[in-house]
Amino acid sequence: MAEEKQKKLRLVTFWLFSSVMIVFAAVTAYVYLWLSPLSGTIWQALGASMPVTLLVALAAVILYVVYYFLIYKKN
């Protein structure tokens, strides 16, 4: 039973981390597409995409904590 819970937690961790990485890459690429014609650098694009990425990462952490408590509260 405990092994099954750990498998579920690892799977949720994988999906949440992957989602954050995909959002980071997509937002950074989108911002860079708008900045590059204006002589923007990749560092400016990274800086501009950080707030969105951090917000998504915070949401992922909250979802993980909620799922963790839900799965370990069940008997």
C-alpha positions in Angstrom: 0.0 0.0 0.0 2.8 2.5 0.9 4.7 1.6 -2.2 1.6 2.4 -4.4 1.3 5.8 -2.7 4.9 6.5 -3.4 4.5 5.6 -7.0 1.6 8.0 -7.3 3.6 10.8 -5.6 6.5 10.2 -8.0 4.2 10.3 -11.0 2.6 13.5 -9.8 6.0 15.0 -9.2 7.1 14.1 -12.7 4.0 15.6 -14.3 4.1 18.8 -12.3 7.8 19.3 -12.9 7.4 18.6 -16.6 4.5 21.1 -16.8 6.6 23.8 -15.2 9.5 23.2 -17.6 7.1 23.2 -20.6 5.6 26.5 -19.5 9.0 28.0 -18.8 10.2 27.1 -22.3 7.0 28.2 -24.1 6.8 31.5 -22.3 10.5 32.3 -22.8 10.2 31.5 -26.5 7.1 33.5 -26.9 8.6 36.5 -25.2 11.8 36.2 -27.2 9.8 36.2 -30.4 8.5 39.6 -29.5 11.8 40.9 -28.2 14.1 39.8 -30.9 12.9 42.2 -33.6 13.4 45.0 -31.0 17.1 44.0 -30.4 16.2 42.1 -27.3 18.4 39.5 -25.9 17.6 36.0 -24.5 18.5 37.3 -21.0 15.8 39.9 -21.3 13.4 37.3 -22.4 14.4 35.1 -19.5 13.9 38.0 -17.1 10.5 38.8 -18.6 9.3 35.2 -18.4 10.3 34.6 -14.8 7.2 36.0 -13.1 4.9 33.7 -15.1 7.2 30.7 -14.5 7.5 31.3 -10.8 3.7 31.7 -10.5 3.2 28.3 -12.3 5.9 26.7 -10.1 4.2 28.0 -7.0 0.9 26.6 -8.2 2.6 23.2 -8.8 4.0 23.2 -5.3 0.6 23.9 -3.9 -1.0 21.2 -6.0 1.7 18.7 -4.8 1.2 19.6 -1.2 -2.6 19.2 -1.5 -2.2 15.9 -3.3 0.3 14.7 -0.7 -2.0 15.3 2.1 -5.0 13.9 0.3 -3.2 10.6 -0.6 -1.8 10.2 2.9 -5.1 11.1 4.7 -6.8 8.1 3.0 -6.6 4.9 4.8 
